[in-house]
Amino acid sequence: MRTQVGIIGAGPAGLLLSHILHLRGIDSVVLEKRDRTYVESRVRAGVLEQGTVNLLAEFGLGERLLREGLQHHGIEIRFGARSHRIDFDELTGGKGITVYGQQEVIKDLIAARLAANGRLLFNVDEVRVCEPLSENPCIRFRSGDEDRRLDCDFIAGCDGFHGVSRESIPAEAVTCFDRTYPFAWLGILVDAPPSSGELIYANSPDGFALHSMRSPAVSRNYIQCPPQDRIEDWPDERIWEALHKRLEMLPGWTLGEGGILEKSITPMRSFVCETMRYGRLLLAGDAAHIVPPTGAKGMNLAISDVDMLSRALAERYENGSEDLLNAYPENCLRQVWRRVHFSWHMTSLLHKFPGQSEFERRLQLAELEYLRKSPAASAALAENYVGFAF
């Protein structure tokens, strides 16, 4: 097989890159180890910055997003029996966020690629990146019972944190930074309408909690838990007890319950690989960086990478210049480190750390109170939450 850009991974980054390249007249093939049903059903991030929504709409992916996505104009932060609303309209000049699940973005992207006869290969195995420093890199993989080879001009590694793309770069050539947090998120999908019109972040003496939503009929809730916990450790009764205790700190507000459709535990990590280009191999999305979900930046960062990478590849094919390709890591990393910092800040502000002293607890509450009292502090949080672009 032959293509211009071989793409490993059919997540938001890989599929969107393939879609944009197609619109710019550049051929690609997407390889994915999972099947289509799995890719379209796995529940991940759900908060889109306005810039992300605008980009998806610009490339013809906005019809269902604009119709079904839930537009939010603020978030609520609860602590110490108090509530503080971050008003996006007032603080950012009208920018907001849209709640639209990652799996819905994936469905839209797959439909668009198939409608354009895009080449998507699911259930591939034994993927290997070969000769990325040469002018003729390739991807070797197994499809069914057949060993295959995909010859490319460039390879885009969009296969996530545990994928093969970043691992294909020699260790001595990689610069990475990592922080693992001493807690995880237990997330549940609930067959019940949201109990609030906006996301609620709660700093509780018992640990963090978040009330979110996926649609007008389906809620999404999270609670902080130890990283070693298993799903079996959290029967439904324990989950609801923790959510009620952590979220219902205001008189008169009650969290609605419903049937739990799904449970998952997500570890919390900050990770940045600054080696986003190695010869003809370019990393994008979770293959290059991971942020804790507290700041709602993961999918937005992946789409930001793809925007820059698609522009760089388009320039290369249109006029032969590799200036944007050479600048790709630097241009991405400005956005990455800003969002990594914001996600770290939100995580540090809202979670209970193991062994946290009363002194450290008081510092958290002092910062939250400053956020409540200071328009400038609220404006800074709002600006970062809706998306600050350098």
ABEGO torsion letter per residue (X at the ends): XBBABBBBEABAAAAAAAAAAAAAGBBBBBBBABBAAAAAABBBBABBBAAAAAAAAAAGAAAAAAAABBBBAEBBBBBGGBBBBBBAAAAAGGBBBBBBBAAAAAAAAAAAAAAAGBBBBBGBBGBBBBGAABABBBBBBBBEABBBBBBBABBBBAAEAABAAAAABBAAABBBBBBBBABBBBBBBBBBBBABABBBBBBBAAEBBBBBBABAABBBBBBBBBAABBAAABBAAAAAAAAAAAABABBGBBBBBBBBABBBBBBBBBBBBABABBEABBBBEAAABBBBAAAGAAAAAAAAAAAAAAAAAAAAAAAGBAAAAAAAAAAAAAAAAAAAAAAAAAAAAABBBBGBBAAAAAAAAAAAAAAAABAAAAAAAAAAAAEBBX
